[in-house]
Amino acid sequence: MGILWTIIIGFLAGVIAKFIMPGDNEPSGFILTTILGIIGAFVATFIGQAVGWYGPNQGAGFIGAIVGAVVVLAIYGFFAGRSRTTTL
């Protein structure tokens, strides 16, 4: 049940993170934004457990998942912006 809960929270966090951090370099598709939000929730859970904020069977909270999703979106935007080239 913990993984399913993380996916649901990640879905909501990805949608909210997209509203917090709109831009041209971020993914524009709903599916990709949702996937990055879920990845952000897993990252927040992993980091929170490693630091000791969460127990072994605890997932990241809603705020932690949003922060993780914003971080993942920022990293994605950084690398997506670097990979685009402009032609004259």
PEFEN-V853119 format. One record per backbone hydrogen bond with DSSP energy under -1.0 kcal/mol. NH is the residue of the N-H (numbers start at 1). CO is the residue of the C=O. E is the energy in kcal/mol with one decimal. If there is no record, write none. Layout:
# PEFEN-V853119
NH;CO;E
NH;CO;E
This chain:
# PEFEN-V853119
5;1;-2.3
6;2;-2.0
7;3;-2.2
8;4;-2.2
9;5;-2.6
10;6;-2.5
11;7;-2.2
12;8;-2.0
13;9;-2.8
14;10;-2.5
15;11;-1.7
16;12;-2.3
17;13;-2.9
18;14;-1.7
19;15;-1.3
20;16;-2.0
21;17;-2.5
33;29;-2.1
34;30;-2.2
35;31;-2.5
36;32;-2.5
37;33;-1.9
38;34;-2.3
39;35;-2.5
40;36;-2.3
41;37;-2.0
42;38;-2.2
43;39;-2.6
44;40;-2.6
45;41;-2.3
46;42;-2.7
47;43;-2.9
48;44;-2.4
49;45;-2.3
50;46;-2.3
51;47;-2.4
52;48;-1.3
53;48;-2.2
54;48;-1.4
58;55;-1.3
65;61;-2.4
66;62;-2.0
67;63;-2.5
68;64;-2.5
69;65;-2.4
70;66;-2.5
71;67;-2.3
72;68;-2.4
73;69;-2.7
74;70;-2.4
75;71;-2.4
76;72;-2.7
77;73;-2.7
78;74;-2.1
79;75;-2.3
80;76;-2.8
81;77;-2.0
82;78;-1.4
83;79;-1.5
